[in-house]
Amino acid sequence: MTNAKNQPRKRQVDRGGLPDDDDDLSAFAAKAAEAFGKPGVTEPRPALAAVPATVPAAPPPQAAPQVAEPALAPQPSSAAPAAYRPPVTDEPDDDEATAVSHGDLIRQATISVDANVAERFRRYQKREARNGPAPSNAEVVFRALDAAAGRYAEVVASRMPQPAPGRHFGAPVPGRRVSSEARLASQINYRPTYGEIAEIKRLQKQAGARSVSAFLDAALDAFLPPLKRAAHSTQDNQET
């Protein structure tokens, strides 16, 4: 007697409502179950290896086609013209000359002289203009100084008032006038250099003149020709 426990259990197959006693159908159902597996159960798929992404290489740069540009018409230049450069010479210009010595700089000077001397001064310039250019004021002053060279003290002394004979008081001194009448004087402008002014002041002190104006007034009085009418007036007074 065969033990029921040792007999193999018959596999139960879901036939979907078909009868259980169909052996052929059971065999077909068993084969189909083996072929397709159990319903609702799927085997895990193996993971796919990561494929590295490939970036397509950039195409090599292509040179731009050379296009010939149209020739442009010449435009007038807007740049400033080059500064004019004078030719180089050996003679220094005015700026360089004044930088050599301070004594060569020119300055304006004014002196006060007797009215008679000023009148003779102007007439002398007009007379010289007949034979050429009229001398400047500075030129006339320098001619008078050159003419009195070596005797400046004598020229200055001759212009100083002298006391009348027999007078013990009232001798003429600087700043005191003998007459109440105002002295007629006139101004003369001239343009000496600083060096010439310094030399004139030195000569003025050596000659004993009280000022540069008095010194040059004496030199001009000794140099300039006398007025003709003054000479006639003096002669008429002597005859009277």
C-alpha positions as CSV (number, residue, x, y, z in Angstrom):
1,M,0.0,0.0,0.0
2,T,1.4,3.2,-1.1
3,N,1.6,6.0,1.4
4,A,-0.3,9.1,0.2
5,K,2.3,11.4,1.7
6,N,5.1,9.9,-0.5
7,Q,3.1,10.4,-3.7
8,P,4.1,13.5,-5.6
9,R,1.6,16.4,-5.3
10,K,0.0,17.2,-8.6
11,R,0.8,20.6,-9.7
12,Q,-2.1,22.9,-9.7
13,V,-2.4,24.9,-12.9
14,D,-4.8,27.7,-13.4
15,R,-6.7,26.8,-16.5
16,G,-8.8,29.9,-16.7
17,G,-12.1,28.1,-16.1
18,L,-11.3,25.1,-18.3
19,P,-12.0,21.5,-16.9
20,D,-9.3,20.0,-14.7
21,D,-9.4,16.5,-16.3
22,D,-8.0,17.5,-19.7
23,D,-4.5,16.0,-19.7
24,D,-3.6,17.6,-23.0
25,L,-4.7,20.9,-21.9
26,S,-2.9,20.5,-18.6
27,A,0.3,19.6,-20.4
28,F,-0.1,22.7,-22.7
29,A,-0.8,24.9,-19.7
30,A,2.3,23.5,-17.9
31,K,4.5,24.2,-21.0
32,A,3.1,27.7,-21.4
33,A,3.8,28.4,-17.7
34,E,7.4,27.3,-18.1
35,A,7.9,29.3,-21.2
36,F,6.4,32.6,-20.0
37,G,6.9,32.2,-16.3
38,K,4.5,33.1,-13.7
39,P,2.1,35.9,-14.5
40,G,2.9,39.3,-13.0
41,V,6.5,38.3,-12.3
42,T,9.3,39.9,-14.4
43,E,13.0,39.1,-14.1
44,P,15.3,42.1,-13.5
45,R,17.2,43.2,-16.5
46,P,20.9,43.6,-16.2
47,A,22.1,47.3,-15.9
48,L,23.5,48.7,-19.1
49,A,27.0,50.1,-19.0
50,A,27.2,53.9,-19.2
51,V,28.3,54.9,-22.6
52,P,30.5,58.0,-22.5
53,A,29.0,60.9,-24.4
54,T,31.0,61.9,-27.3
55,V,31.1,65.6,-28.3
56,P,31.5,66.1,-32.0
57,A,34.7,67.9,-32.8
58,A,34.3,71.4,-34.0
59,P,35.1,71.9,-37.6
60,P,38.5,73.6,-38.3
61,P,38.1,77.4,-38.8
62,Q,38.0,78.5,-42.4
63,A,39.8,81.6,-43.5
64,A,37.5,84.4,-44.6
65,P,37.8,85.1,-48.3
66,Q,39.9,88.1,-49.0
67,V,37.8,90.9,-50.4
68,A,39.7,93.7,-52.0
69,E,38.6,97.1,-50.6
70,P,38.0,99.9,-53.0
71,A,40.7,102.6,-53.1
72,L,39.7,105.7,-51.1
73,A,40.2,109.1,-52.5
74,P,42.9,111.1,-50.7
75,Q,41.4,113.2,-47.9
76,P,42.8,116.6,-46.9
77,S,45.0,116.3,-43.8
78,S,43.5,117.8,-40.7
79,A,46.8,117.9,-38.8
80,A,48.2,121.3,-38.0
81,P,51.0,122.4,-40.2
82,A,54.5,122.1,-38.9
83,A,55.7,125.1,-36.9
84,Y,58.2,127.2,-38.8
85,R,61.7,126.9,-37.5
86,P,64.0,129.7,-38.4
87,P,67.5,128.8,-39.6
88,V,70.1,128.4,-36.9
89,T,72.5,131.3,-36.8
90,D,75.5,132.2,-34.7
91,E,74.0,135.5,-33.5
92,P,71.9,135.2,-30.3
93,D,68.4,136.5,-30.3
94,D,67.0,139.1,-28.0
95,D,66.0,136.7,-25.3
96,E,69.5,135.2,-25.2
97,A,71.2,138.6,-25.3
98,T,69.2,139.9,-22.3
99,A,70.1,136.8,-20.4
100,V,73.8,137.4,-20.7
101,S,74.1,140.4,-18.4
102,H,71.7,142.4,-16.3
103,G,73.6,145.5,-17.1
104,D,72.6,145.2,-20.8
105,L,68.9,145.6,-20.0
106,I,67.3,148.9,-21.0
107,R,65.2,151.0,-18.7
108,Q,63.3,154.2,-18.9
109,A,65.0,157.2,-17.2
110,T,63.9,160.8,-16.8
111,I,66.0,163.9,-15.9
112,S,65.1,167.5,-15.1
113,V,67.1,170.1,-16.9
114,D,67.0,173.9,-17.3
115,A,64.4,175.1,-19.8
116,N,67.2,176.8,-21.8
117,V,69.0,173.5,-22.0
118,A,65.8,171.6,-23.1
119,E,65.2,174.1,-25.9
120,R,68.8,173.8,-27.2
121,F,68.4,170.0,-26.9
122,R,65.4,170.0,-29.3
123,R,67.0,172.4,-31.7
124,Y,70.2,170.3,-31.8
125,Q,68.1,167.2,-32.8
126,K,66.4,169.1,-35.6
127,R,69.7,170.4,-36.9
128,E,71.2,167.0,-37.0
129,A,68.1,165.6,-38.8
130,R,69.0,167.8,-41.8
131,N,72.0,165.6,-42.5
132,G,70.5,162.2,-41.6
133,P,68.4,160.6,-39.0
134,A,67.6,162.7,-35.9
135,P,69.5,161.4,-32.9
136,S,67.5,160.0,-30.0
137,N,67.4,161.6,-26.6
138,A,69.8,158.9,-25.2
139,E,72.2,159.6,-28.1
140,V,72.4,163.3,-27.4
141,V,73.0,162.6,-23.6
142,F,75.8,160.2,-24.4
143,R,77.4,162.6,-26.9
144,A,77.4,165.3,-24.1
145,L,79.0,162.9,-21.6
146,D,81.7,161.8,-24.1
147,A,82.4,165.5,-24.9
148,A,83.0,166.3,-21.2
149,A,85.1,163.2,-20.4
150,G,88.0,164.0,-18.2
151,R,86.6,167.4,-17.0
152,Y,83.3,166.5,-15.3
153,A,84.2,168.2,-12.0
154,E,85.0,171.4,-13.9
155,V,81.8,171.3,-15.9
156,V,79.7,170.8,-12.8
157,A,81.5,173.6,-10.8
158,S,80.9,176.1,-13.6
159,R,77.2,175.5,-13.3
160,M,77.1,176.1,-9.6
161,P,76.1,179.7,-8.5
162,Q,78.9,181.7,-7.2
163,P,78.6,184.3,-4.4
164,A,78.7,187.9,-5.5
165,P,82.0,189.7,-4.9
166,G,82.2,191.2,-1.4
167,R,79.4,189.0,0.0
168,H,80.1,187.2,3.2
169,F,76.5,185.8,3.7
170,G,74.0,184.4,1.4
171,A,76.3,182.1,-0.5
172,P,74.3,179.8,-2.8
173,V,73.7,176.4,-1.3
174,P,71.6,173.5,-2.6
175,G,67.9,174.0,-1.9
176,R,68.0,177.8,-1.6
177,R,67.2,180.1,-4.4
178,V,68.5,183.7,-4.7
179,S,65.4,184.8,-6.6
180,S,61.7,184.3,-5.8
181,E,61.0,183.4,-9.4
182,A,60.5,179.7,-10.0
183,R,63.2,178.0,-12.0
184,L,62.0,177.0,-15.4
185,A,62.8,173.4,-16.0
186,S,61.8,170.7,-18.4
187,Q,62.0,166.9,-18.4
188,I,63.9,164.7,-20.9
189,N,63.3,161.0,-21.1
190,Y,65.9,158.7,-22.4
191,R,66.6,154.9,-22.4
192,P,69.9,153.9,-20.9
193,T,70.9,150.4,-19.8
194,Y,71.3,149.5,-16.2
195,G,75.0,149.4,-16.7
196,E,75.1,152.9,-18.1
197,I,73.0,154.3,-15.3
198,A,75.4,152.8,-12.7
199,E,78.4,154.4,-14.5
200,I,76.6,157.8,-14.7
201,K,75.9,157.7,-11.0
202,R,79.5,156.9,-10.3
203,L,80.7,159.9,-12.4
204,Q,78.1,162.2,-10.8
205,K,79.5,161.5,-7.3
206,Q,83.1,162.0,-8.5
207,A,82.2,165.3,-10.1
208,G,80.4,166.5,-6.9
209,A,77.0,167.0,-8.5
210,R,74.0,166.9,-6.1
211,S,72.0,164.6,-8.4
212,V,72.1,162.8,-11.8
213,S,69.8,165.5,-13.2
214,A,72.2,168.2,-12.1
215,F,75.2,166.3,-13.5
216,L,73.6,165.7,-16.9
217,D,72.2,169.2,-17.0
218,A,75.8,170.6,-16.7
219,A,77.1,168.2,-19.3
220,L,74.4,169.1,-21.8
221,D,74.8,172.8,-21.1
222,A,78.5,172.5,-21.9
223,F,77.9,170.5,-25.1
224,L,74.8,172.0,-26.8
225,P,75.3,175.1,-29.0
226,P,73.8,178.2,-27.5
227,L,70.6,179.8,-28.7
228,K,71.2,182.6,-31.2
229,R,68.5,184.8,-29.7
230,A,70.0,184.4,-26.3
231,A,73.3,185.6,-27.7
232,H,71.6,188.7,-29.3
233,S,69.8,189.4,-26.0
234,T,73.0,189.3,-24.1
235,Q,74.7,191.6,-26.5
236,D,71.8,194.1,-26.3
237,N,72.0,194.1,-22.5
238,Q,75.7,194.8,-22.6
239,E,75.3,197.8,-25.0
240,T,72.6,199.2,-22.7
